[in-house]
Amino acid sequence: MELKQMTVPPQGEGDRIDRLIRRYYPEVPEHLVRAAFFRRDVKLDGKRVTKDTRVRAGQELRLYLRETAGNALPLEVVYEDGDVLLVNKPAGISVEADGKGGITLTDLCERYVRRSSGETEREFLFAPAACHRLDHQTSGLCLFARTPEALEILQDVFRKRSLEKYYECLVRGIPKPPEAECAAWLVKDPAAARVRIYDRPRENARPILTGYETLQAGPVSRLRVHLITGRTHQIRAHLAALGHPILGDDVYGDRMWNRREKVRELRLCAVSLKVDTGGKLPALDGKTFEIKAPF
């Protein structure tokens, strides 16, 4: 039996215990977490608790696993050279620290580069830096710069949208038409930590453009989505506004439908990336990097 234990940090105050576990132990497979709660192998301050228990800062959490989960979350490297590191981000891990704690994708990339280069902490002058973001729940291709020069070049690429990004997702229903480019306006709502979509311009709204192609049609359809503009939560919010929320999305989607489908994880993955640096990073130009969605 493997034991995971921790003291609930201040930023975990009020979280559900199952969500806290997923954030701080992303290497533990979902089925092992569910099994631990089923067997009552999760304790808070020595008392057995259920998955919907709310935690308080300073409490002692103990998670007993009947099967070993390993001690590290593996990093899947899709491509690397002296300038960049392209990785396949798993769902349930943040790209950068977000105030809620837990290991980040940036942490994993830094560990990987240190191990592969043999550099000590004192010699390590530039930690890999994310060139763009994926939501905590979204999986897929995420690009990191390994030098300050590459970071500046790639941030300019993403700012100017000199790239092509495609996602795959599972949505409710069959989109009509089966293929389209859809324009709308997006407004951030910081207080609610979400965005809102409108079909007409309004104050503080930014234009968005989302393309999609239906790969498989049915009660749950598979789409390939072209992220033409890259706004916060754009794909999730825009598809929901079009009447086709993404499976597993409780924020913008249909919580009851997600439960009926027995899906709690967001079915959205960044599957294809192509960047044009104008010759500044020639090893990247002209290449399309692709992965398969894990669902």
N, C-alpha and C positions, 0 to 999 in steps of 0.2 A: 504494500500500500504506500502511496506517495502522499506526503503532507505539504500543502501550501498554506502559509500563514503570513498575516500582515496586520499592522495597526492601521485602522481606517484614517486616512489623511484628512486635513481640514477641507480640501476641495471635494471630498466624497460625501460630505454632510448631506443627508437627506436622500441620497441615491438608493434605488432598489439594490438589494444585495446581488442579484443575478447580473445586473448591468455593471456593477462594480467589479465583479469577478471577471467578466468578459474584457473589461478595459485593462485591468492590471495583470491578467493572465491570458493574453491572446493566444499563447501557445497551447492552451488546453482546448481540445476539440469540444464542440458544442454538445455532442452526445455524452461526453464524460461529465460535463457540468449538469446536464439534465439527470443523469444517473445518480450523481451525488445528492441532488435534492430529493430524488425519489427514494433513495435509501436513508435519507435523513443524516447524511454525512457532512453537513455544513453546520458549523457552530459559530455563534456570535457571543463573545464573553462566556463561553462554555455551555451555552444553551443551543439546542437544535432549533433551526429556523427554516421557514419556507422561502421560496424564491422571491416573493413580493414584499419581504421584510425591508423596512427602511433602516439604514444604518446611521450612526452618529460618529462624529470624529472622535478618535481615541479608543474606539471599541476594538477588541481583538477578534479577528476573523481566522477561522481554521477550516480549510477545505481538504477533505480526505478523498483521494482518488484510488479506486480499486485497481485501475490500470495506470501505468506510467504515461505521463503526457510529455516527457522530455523537459529539458531545462532551457531551451532556446527556441525562438520562433525562426524558422529557416527563412533566408532571404533568397528569392528566385531572381537571379540576374539574367536579363534578356540580352543585354549588350553592354560592353564597357570598353573604353579606351582611356588615354591619359586625360581627356577633357570631360568625359561624361560617364554617368552610370545610369542605365535604364533598367528599372526593376518592375516586377509584377507585384503590386501592392495587394495584400489580402484584405478582405473586408474586416471591419472591426478594429482597425488601428488608424490612428491619426497620422497625417503626414508630418505635422509639427506639433509641439506642445500647445495644448488648447485650454489650459486651466483646470482640466478635469483629471490630469495625471495619467499615469500609465506609460509604457514604452511606446516610442514613436517610430515611424518609418525612417526618419532622419537618424535616430539612434542606431537602428539596425544597419543603415548604410555606412555610418561612421565606423562601427565595429568591423564591418566587412572590409572596408578599405584599410583599416589599421592592420587587420590580420593578413590581408593579401600583400600589403606593402612592407610589413615588418617594421613599420615606424613606431617609435615609442611616443608616449603622450607629449613629451617635451619636443620631439621632432615634428609632431603633427601640426602643420601650420594652417591648413585650410580644411575644415570639415565639409563633406558633401552638402550642398545646399539645394533645396527643392526649387525647380524653375517654374512650377505650377502646382496646383492643389487638386486633390480628390477628396470628396466627402469621407468622413469617418467610415460610413457604411458601404462606400463604393469601392470596388476592386479594380485592378487593371494597371495599365502602363503609367508609370510616373518617372519623370526625367529629373536627374540630379546633375548639377555641375560639380566638377572636381577641382576647378581652378577659379579664381576671381574673374579672369578674362572670359572664360566660358560662361560663367554666370551672367555677366553683363551682356554678352552676345545673345544668349538664349532668353533672357528676360525681355530683350528688345524684340526677339522673334515672337514671343507670346503676346507682347503688347501690341505689335503690329498685325498679329494673326497671320504670320507668314508660315502657316502650318495647316495640316489637316488632321482632325481628331474624330475618330468614330467610336461609338459605343454599341454594345448590345444590351437589350433589356427585355424583360417579360412584362407585358401589360394586360390590363383587363379589356376584353372585347376585341373587335376587329376594326382598325382604323379605316375610314373612308374619306378620301381615296386611299388606296393601298400604298401610295408613295406621294410625298408632297414636301414643300418647303413652307414653313409656317412662320409668319411674323407676328410679334406682339410687343408689349411694353412691360418691363419688370421694375418693381419698386421694392427696395429693401425695407424690412420692418425690424430694426435692430432690437426693439423691446421684446418682440415675440420670437426672435432668432429664426426668422423665416423670410421668404419673399412672397410678393403677390403679383399676379399676372393680370394685365388689362388688355383689351382689344383696341384701345385708343390711347393716344398720348395724354399724359397728365403730369402734374408737378412732380419733380424728382424721379420720373420714370426714364428708364434707359431702354432703347430698342434692342430686341433680341430676334434672332433668326435661327430656327431649328429645322433641320431636314430629317426625314425618316423614310425608311423602306421596309415594308412588311416581308419578313423572311418566311414566317409560318403563321397562318391565320387560324384562329379558333377562339374558344372561350378565354384562353390565355394565349396571346399572340407574341411572337418573337419579332422584335424590331431591330434594325440596324439604324442607328441615329448619328447624323452628322452634326456635330456641335460647331456651328458656323460662328456664332458669337459665344463668348465664354463667361457668362455671368454666374453669380452665386446660385446654386441649386437650379440652374436653368432647365436642365432636362427633366428633372423630377417635377418641378412646378408647372412647366409648360405642357408636358404630356397629361398631367392631371387636369389642367385647365381645358385641354382638348377632349376630356372625357375618357382618357385611357391611362389611369394611374398605374405606376410601376408596382409590381408585386412585391410585397414586403415593406412598402413605404407607409409607415403609420403617421408621418407628418403631413404629407401632401395627398396621400392615397386613401384607401378604404380599409380601415382597421378590421371591420367585420369580415370583409372578403379575404383579407390576409389570414385571419384566423380560420375561416372555412377551408382555405387552401393549405392550412397548417404550415405557413411560411412566416418566419420572423426576420429573416435576413433580406436586405435589399437586393433585388435581382437586377443589378446595373453594373456593367463592367466596361472599362475603357480598353477596347480590343485592338485599336490601330492608331499609329502615330507616324506622321511624316513631317519633317521640319525643313525649312529652306533658310539657311544662314547666309546665302549670297556668297558662298565660297569662304566664309570666315572659319567654318569648321567643316572642311571638305569631306571628312570621313562620314559625316552625317548626311550631307546633301545627296538627294536622289534615292535615299533608302526609305523603305516603308517597313516599320516594325509591327508585327502582328502576334497576337496570342489568341487562345480560345477562351471563351467565357466559361466559368466554372459551374454553370447551371444549364 
